[in-house]
Amino acid sequence: MMNSSLMQQLKLGNEYVNLWPQRAELGRYFSQYQGVVATRFTKKYCLPLAILVMLIPIMAFGSEFLNTTSVYALFIASLPAQALLFMAKQSKQSLPPSLASWYMQGVERIQQSATKEPAVKFKKVKPSFMDLAKLLDYSYKTMKH
């Protein structure tokens, strides 16, 4: 993670989160999906929550709580970035052997059933969690379930 900039890591994490299909059944099969759901939640709700955490006490009790509320608001506002950095790190990790074999079976199934070459290139050696997300995204978009 040291080789790339913070912005590149945030973009990678965002790409990884956005690749996962929004399907509840994925949570039963992939523990990583819970992190994806949590990251989506933080992206959607943490900034408004941070604003509320800062404004409500100041409106109710005055500016004497500005320092305290600022700290809490900054922490809450940083949660989406922390989650995206974690997702970027996870996206690069190699799949464990059981998931790697499942991934390979999925790639073979897609290649056998495809009438033309898939637009997405699937890795055959050391697939990562990003590759798994690409496979799931492709299969949900193109195949009938």
N, C-alpha and C positions, 0 to 999 in steps of 0.2 A: 504494500500500500504506500510505501515511501516513494516509489518511483513516479507516481502520478499526483497531480495537484488535488487539492481539496474539492474544487469544482468538478473535476473529472470523476472523482469518487462519488460525489453527490449525484451526478448525471447517471453514472453506472448503476447506483442503487435505485434510482428512480426508474431507469429502463427495466431493471430486473423486476421491480414491484409491478410495473405496468404490463409486463409480459404475462404474468400469471393470470389465467382466466378467472373471472369473478364467479366461481362456482363453489357452493357450500360443500359439496361432496369431496372436494380436494382436501379439506381439513381432516377427513377421516383417513386418508391415505398418505398424506405428506405432512409431517410435523412442521416443516418449513413454512407451510401455508399460514400457520397461525401468526408468524412474524410478519408475513406479507399483509395480512388483515390488520394487524396492530399498526403497521407502518402507514397503511392507507388511512386508518382512523386518526393517527397523529397529524398527518398532512392536512386532513380536513378540519379538525377541531381544535388543535393546540393554539394556533394564533388567535382565534376569537376568545378562547379561554384565557390566554395570557392577558389580553386586553381587559377582560372582565376582572381578572384577579388584580389588576393594577387599578382600575377605575372605581370599583365598588367600595373598597375600603377608604380610598381618598374622598369619594363623594360622601360617605357616611361619617367619617371621623376627621377629615381634613388632611392637609399635606404633611402632618407629622409622621404619617406611615409611608411616605414616599420611598424612603430607602428600603424598608422591608418589602413592600409590594413590588418594587423594581427587581429585587433579587428573585422573588418567586416568579414574576412574569418572565424574566430572562431565562430562567430554568425551563419553564413550560414552553416558551417559544423556541428553545433549542432542541426540544425532543424530536421534532421531525428530522432535523439534520443528523442527530445521533442515530435515529432509526435507519435513515438512508445510508449512513456510513456502515452500519452493521450489515445491512442488506448487500452493499457493494462487496464487503468482505466475504459474505456467505456465497455470493454469486460466483466467485472465483474458485471456491473449494471443489475438489473432485468429488464425484458421487461415490458413496460407499458401494461395495461390490454388489449387494442385492439390488440397489437402485440402478446401478450401471447396467446390470444384465436386463432389467426391466426396460430401461431406456433403449438398449440395443434392439430388444424385441420390438419395441414401438417403432423405431426407425426402419427396421426390416419390414414391418407390416405396412408402413406408409409407402415404402419404395415398391413393394409388391402390388399394392392396390392403386398406386398412382398411374394414371394414363400418360402423364408427362412428368418431366423432371420437376420436383418441388422447388418453389422459389427460395426456400430456406435451405441452407447447407447445414447438415447435421454432422457433428463430430463423431468419428468412429473410435478414436483413441482418447482415453482419459476424459470422458465427458464431465462437465462441471454442472453445478446447479443452474447456471445460466442456460446451458444446453437443455436441461430438463424443462425449464420454463419455456424455452423456444418450442420444444416438442409438444408440450401441453397446449400452448397457444395455437400452434399450427393445427394440431389434431382437433381442437374444439372449433376452430374457424372453418376447417375444410371437410371434416369427416362427419358423418351422421352418427349420432350417439343415441 
